[in-house]
């Protein structure tokens, strides 16, 4: 678990990184921070407009970098989420940042997913050949049941509905920090 203090530190880091990125300046890695932030974890950075409208969400799903480096990378990348125009400096006062620190994804058999997946707690990664997609646990609010959640994740990944029955699936949980 990340402490509340470290969570606030990461949010401030993400905010500074986003501000520098949209102004075409290189973000800097802090020199002093909690040693716990050197642990390798996945991190997603979500930007919402103040009216709760999604403005971008990008991250690193697997623990391939430290939390500190994953936060910087995700915050830089979310400024250019391909689903939206690049974030502009004049939007900085209109956004709120949310960080999701992921547990290590654990592979689950598709036959077990409907029994084991916990709505609003579990996120899912789907992989099938070159196709992949991820839903954070926060996305559950948009779907009434497990099959709709999984079918729509398939569509997000470029697969047909129901392909979760033939794909590699991994579950993870998140610790969320919000501005």
N, C-alpha and C positions, 0 to 999 in steps of 0.2 A: 504494500500500500504506500502510496505517495502521501506525505503529510500535507495538511492544508497550507502551511507556509511554502513548501516546495511547489504546490499547485499554483499559488499566487505568483511565485517567482516565474514559473513557466508561462503563465498567462501574460505577465509583463514582458517576458522575452519574446513571446509570439507577437505581441502588439508592436514592440520595437522592430522586430524583423519585418513585419508587414509594412510598417511605415517606411523603413529604409528601402525595401524592395520596390514599392510603388514610386519612390523618388529616385530610382536607379542607383542606389548606393548599396554597397556590400554590407550585410549584417555581420556583426562580430560575435564570436562565442565569448561568453563571460569568463573571466579568469577565476572568480570565486563563486562556488556553488556547492550545494550538499553532495557529498560523495554518492549518495543513493541515486542521483541523477545520471551516474555513469553506468547504471544497469542497462543492459540491452532490452529494449521494449519497442513495440509498435506504437505509433502516435498518429492520430488524425487531428487535423485542424479544420474547424468549421467556422465559416463566416456567415452570420445572419444580419440582414438589415434590421434596424431597431423594431420594425413591425413583424418580426419573426419570419421574414421572407428569406429563403436560402440564397446566399450569394456565392457560395463555394464550399467544397468539402473535399480535401485531398489528404492522403497520408501514407504512412509506411505500415503495412499490416503485420509484418514479421519482425522479430527482434534481431535486426541486422545492424543496428546502430544503438548508441547510448540514447537514453531519453532526451538528454540535452541536444544532441545532434539531430535526432528524429524530429524534435520540436522545431528547430531552426529550418530543417529541410521541408517539413510539412507547411510551415508558415510561409516560406518563400513560394512553394508550389501552388498554394491555394490562391495566390494573387492572380494566377493564370489558369484557373480551372477552365478546361476547354468548353464546358457547357455554358459559360458566361463570357461577356467581354472582359478584358483585363481590368482588374481593380484600379481605380483612379484615386489620386491623392484627395480630390474633393469629396470622396465617399468615406474617408476615414472616420469622420465624426458621426456617420450614420450606421456604423457597424458594431456588432458585438462578437466577441471571439469565444469559441468553445473548444477545449482540448479534450480528447478522449485518449486515455492511456490504456493500451490493450494488454490483456494477458496473452500468453503464448497460445496461438490457435492450436486446437487439438482435433485431429481427424476423427470423423464419426462415420459409421456405415449409414448409407441412405435408408436402409431398412429400420434403423433405430432413431432417425432424426425426429419423426413426428412424436415419438414417445419421450425423447430426452430434451428436445429444444424447449427452452423456457421463454415465452414472450416477455418482452421488455427487459429481459436480463441478458439473453444471448444474442451476439452478433454472429453472422454467418459469412464464410468465404466459400464461393463455388468455383471449381476449376474443371474444365473439360477441354482437353487439347490446348489450343492457343487461347481459349476464351476463359475469362475469369471476371468475377464481380464480388463486391463486398457490401453488406448492409451492416451498419452499426446498430446496436440495440435500440437507439433512439428512433429508428425508422419504423419500429413496430406500431407507433401511433397512427400510421397511415393504412394499416391492414387489419381486417377483422379476424383473421385466423392464420394458422401456421401454413396451410397450403397456399393461400394467397401471397403471403410473405415470400415463400420459396419460389412460387411461379413468377412473381415480379422480379425477384433477384435473378432468375434465369433470363428474363427479358433484358434486364440491365446489362447482363454479361454477353448479350448477343445470341442467346440460346432460345429455343422454343420453350413454351410452358411445359412443365412436367419433366424437363431434362435433369432436374435435381435427382431424379431416380437413377440416373446413369452417370453421375458426376462425382468428383471428389468433393466432399464437404468438410468444413472445419468450423468448430464453434469457438468463440472467445467471449470474454466479458470486458467491460471497460470501467475505468474510474474517470468521472467527468469533472472538469473544472470549467466554470463559466465566469465571464465578466459580468 
